[in-house]
Amino acid sequence: MSDLQPDPPRSQRRILIVTGMSGAGKSTALKTLEDMGYEAVDNMPVGLLSRLLQVTDDNPTHDADRPLAIGVDARTRAFNAERIVEQLKELESAVAMEVVVAFLDCAGEELARRFSETRRRHPIAQDRPVQDGIAREREMLAPLRRWAQVVLDTTDDSVHQLRHRLGQLFALSRSARLTLTLMSFGFARGVPRDADMVFDMRFLRNPHWDEGLRPMTGLDPDVGCYIAADPAYHDAFTRIMDLLLLLLPRYQHEGRPT
């Protein structure tokens, strides 16, 4: 596996071409890259890439400098690996962008097992055994594999392991860290549906029963000081923090973005 250079400067966007064997994890890779901040497009002819780059996105919520992740494989219409390599070379010299090819490979026996588990036909051998499709696809993709800067063998990878490896290679600076969202809520209105951890803090003294604090909210310092004065507060807060410090690095290792 080749080493990549550090993230390109913002003036030089990255185009990441994701290709490889069917069943090796390309769909997982594209979803992971999209979660990391890439604009992901699957199964697009490389010849149309220059047109995509010319499209102006006026949506203010989109990052104009976010890199592209393009899925390319043997299913693409008029697929020709040698021609794709030439097109990528021409594109790299014509635009001020870094073009990186990531090839996902996998042992033939494992690919056959995965197709058998999912009961899917191989896209290159709809009317023939899976092994025939694997052999034919490997031959068709050979020029792309030779030219790829990064080759990932996913034979022994689980989905979580593949996501972790992709994060190590292609994470953007703005997506490298786990996003932690803290939410205060009232049980009378229901528990947030997407909460990963819920702590019932109703054992602490309730400022609602203090007439001077009742008109205030949890954003007021006096309310915070009132709750922090509860004898159980310090121990509870310390133990919750210890639990978070244990769990959050493990969540991040598993590739969870939030």
PyMOL commands that set and color helices and strands:
alter all, ss='L'
color gray80, all
select helices_A, chain A and resi 26-35+46-54+81-94+108-118+130-147+159-170+187-189+207-209+221-228+233-253
alter helices_A, ss='H'
color red, helices_A
select strands_A, chain A and resi 14-20+39-42+68-71+98-105+150-153
alter strands_A, ss='S'
color yellow, strands_A
deselect
rebuild
show_as cartoon
